[in-house]
Amino acid sequence: MSTEEATPDALDRYHIAILAELQRDARQSNAELAQRIGLSAAPTWRRVKWLEDQGYITGYRAELDRRKIGLGVLAFVRVDAERSAGAATKALEDEIRRLPEVIACHYISGTGTFELQVMATDLDAFSRFSINTLLKLPNVKDIHTSFSLGEVKAGGALPLGHLKD
């Protein structure tokens, strides 16, 4: 396998099949994966290793049921920050990365600067986190919160249809 540049064009049908299968079940053995994609074990392993080395696969993790571990609240928090200085925004980004309650953060267009997904055990815990942590972060002007009332789809695999020949 060559060390071509890591772009979508560098992927063949086996790479794409590996990515799809591993998103579906990352715990399957290499032998199971090889059987599912129609290759033998050795080239399958080399392709998985190449996908990891090139940064297509960035890690493996277990998906947890947030409710079973006591995280009953999922909040979407728009953070309005002062955009006056790049260093101040960088400091805010660094602080957000350190917060385990924040499971995702996106720099957004339109109204607001960041959109956070925040987990908490209950509304009281979220309220304390908002007042004692989020509002005290550097460069934060205001926050606006919406709460998830029910999940329609979560933890979805990335779409790969655009990669197929």
Backbone torsions as a table, in degrees:
resi	resn	phi	psi	omega
1	MET	NA	129.9	-179.1
2	SER	-77.8	168.3	178.3
3	THR	-101.8	49.6	179.1
4	GLU	-60.4	159.4	-178.6
5	GLU	-60.5	141.8	-177.6
6	ALA	-75.4	89.7	176.0
7	THR	-133.9	161.9	176.9
8	PRO	-56.4	-31.1	179.8
9	ASP	-66.8	-20.2	-178.6
10	ALA	-78.4	-7.0	-175.7
11	LEU	-93.3	132.2	173.2
12	ASP	-101.0	-175.9	-175.5
13	ARG	-63.7	-30.4	178.3
14	TYR	-71.7	-41.0	175.7
15	HIS	-58.2	-47.1	-178.1
16	ILE	-63.5	-41.6	178.1
17	ALA	-63.5	-40.3	177.7
18	ILE	-61.7	-47.1	179.4
19	LEU	-59.9	-43.6	179.7
20	ALA	-63.9	-45.7	-178.7
21	GLU	-65.1	-42.9	-179.2
22	LEU	-68.9	-30.7	173.9
23	GLN	-67.7	-34.6	179.5
24	ARG	-71.9	-42.9	-178.0
25	ASP	-156.2	97.2	-178.6
26	ALA	-79.0	-6.6	-179.5
27	ARG	-90.3	-6.8	-178.6
28	GLN	-65.5	150.3	179.0
29	SER	-71.6	163.2	176.6
30	ASN	-60.9	-37.3	179.1
31	ALA	-63.4	-42.9	177.3
32	GLU	-63.8	-44.0	179.1
33	LEU	-60.5	-46.2	179.6
34	ALA	-58.1	-43.9	-179.9
35	GLN	-63.5	-42.2	-177.4
36	ARG	-67.4	-31.9	-177.6
37	ILE	-96.9	-8.9	175.6
38	GLY	86.0	29.4	174.3
39	LEU	-124.9	167.3	173.4
40	SER	-80.3	169.7	-172.4
41	ALA	-63.9	-44.0	-174.9
42	ALA	-63.0	-51.4	178.2
43	PRO	-65.7	-29.9	176.4
44	THR	-64.1	-46.5	179.4
45	TRP	-60.7	-43.6	179.4
46	ARG	-61.7	-39.5	179.5
47	ARG	-67.7	-41.6	177.3
48	VAL	-61.9	-45.6	179.6
49	LYS	-60.1	-43.7	178.4
50	TRP	-62.0	-43.8	178.2
51	LEU	-60.8	-37.6	175.8
52	GLU	-67.6	-49.4	-177.5
53	ASP	-61.3	-35.4	-179.0
54	GLN	-83.4	-5.6	176.4
55	GLY	87.8	7.5	174.4
56	TYR	-69.3	-42.0	175.2
57	ILE	-101.0	117.0	-175.0
58	THR	-102.3	-5.3	178.5
59	GLY	162.4	176.5	178.9
60	TYR	-131.4	142.0	-180.0
61	ARG	-153.0	161.9	175.1
62	ALA	-92.0	140.8	173.1
63	GLU	-91.6	125.9	-177.4
64	LEU	-105.0	149.0	173.0
65	ASP	-82.3	109.5	-174.1
66	ARG	-59.7	-34.7	-178.7
67	ARG	-68.4	-37.7	-179.1
68	LYS	-67.1	-23.0	177.3
69	ILE	-102.6	16.5	171.5
70	GLY	84.5	18.4	177.6
71	LEU	-103.9	83.6	-174.4
72	GLY	-81.5	-13.7	-176.0
73	VAL	-116.3	127.2	170.2
74	LEU	-118.4	119.0	-178.3
75	ALA	-116.9	146.1	173.1
76	PHE	-108.5	117.1	-172.9
77	VAL	-118.3	118.4	173.1
78	ARG	-89.8	123.6	-180.0
79	VAL	-103.5	123.0	173.8
80	ASP	-95.1	121.7	-178.9
81	ALA	-121.4	156.2	172.6
82	GLU	-67.4	128.6	-179.7
83	ARG	-99.9	19.2	-172.5
84	SER	-71.9	-31.6	-175.5
85	ALA	-136.9	132.0	178.6
86	GLY	-60.6	-37.2	-179.6
87	ALA	-64.6	-36.6	179.6
88	ALA	-68.5	-40.7	177.7
89	THR	-65.1	-40.8	177.5
90	LYS	-61.3	-41.9	178.2
91	ALA	-62.2	-40.5	177.5
92	LEU	-64.9	-45.3	177.1
93	GLU	-56.4	-45.8	-179.6
94	ASP	-60.6	-41.5	179.2
95	GLU	-67.1	-41.5	179.2
96	ILE	-61.3	-42.3	179.5
97	ARG	-59.1	-27.3	-177.4
98	ARG	-82.0	-8.5	-174.5
99	LEU	-91.1	110.9	-179.7
100	PRO	-65.2	-24.3	179.0
101	GLU	-68.2	-24.5	178.7
102	VAL	-87.5	110.1	-176.7
103	ILE	-93.4	-15.1	175.6
104	ALA	-156.3	147.4	177.8
105	CYS	-145.9	131.5	178.8
106	HIS	-127.4	135.3	170.7
107	TYR	-76.7	123.3	-170.0
108	ILE	-117.4	159.8	172.1
109	SER	-92.7	171.2	178.3
110	GLY	79.6	-148.5	-178.2
111	THR	-72.9	128.6	179.6
112	GLY	99.4	170.3	-179.5
113	THR	-111.7	-46.0	-178.6
114	PHE	-128.6	149.6	171.1
115	GLU	-118.1	119.2	-178.1
116	LEU	-108.1	147.7	165.6
117	GLN	-108.4	122.6	-173.9
118	VAL	-122.8	135.3	176.6
119	MET	-107.5	142.3	175.8
120	ALA	-149.1	159.9	-179.5
121	THR	-68.8	-39.8	-179.0
122	ASP	-158.0	179.5	-177.3
123	LEU	-64.7	-36.2	177.8
124	ASP	-62.9	-43.3	178.8
125	ALA	-64.8	-39.8	178.2
126	PHE	-64.3	-42.5	179.4
127	SER	-59.5	-45.7	178.5
128	ARG	-62.0	-43.7	179.7
129	PHE	-61.1	-42.5	179.9
130	SER	-62.4	-49.0	-175.7
131	ILE	-73.4	-45.0	-173.2
132	ASN	-85.8	-18.2	-176.0
133	THR	-123.1	-62.9	-173.2
134	LEU	-60.1	-47.6	-177.3
135	LEU	-70.3	-14.4	179.3
136	LYS	-98.2	1.5	177.8
137	LEU	-67.7	150.9	-179.3
138	PRO	-64.4	137.3	172.3
139	ASN	78.3	6.7	-179.1
140	VAL	-86.9	125.2	176.2
141	LYS	-88.8	-44.6	-174.1
142	ASP	-163.2	163.7	173.9
143	ILE	-131.9	150.1	178.1
144	HIS	-133.5	127.5	-171.2
145	THR	-119.9	139.5	168.3
146	SER	-125.1	146.7	-178.4
147	PHE	-111.9	141.7	174.8
148	SER	-70.5	128.5	176.8
149	LEU	-99.1	-7.2	178.7
150	GLY	168.4	141.7	-179.4
151	GLU	-90.6	128.1	174.6
152	VAL	-90.0	-40.0	179.0
153	LYS	-153.8	132.7	179.1
154	ALA	-146.9	154.7	175.8
155	GLY	63.4	29.4	-176.5
156	GLY	-72.0	151.4	174.6
157	ALA	-72.8	153.2	176.8
158	LEU	-69.9	141.2	178.1
159	PRO	-69.7	138.5	-178.4
160	LEU	-120.6	0.6	-176.3
161	GLY	-57.3	-30.7	-179.5
162	HIS	-72.6	-12.0	-179.2
163	LEU	-88.2	-15.8	-175.2
164	LYS	-75.5	145.4	-179.8
165	ASP	-66.2	NA	NA
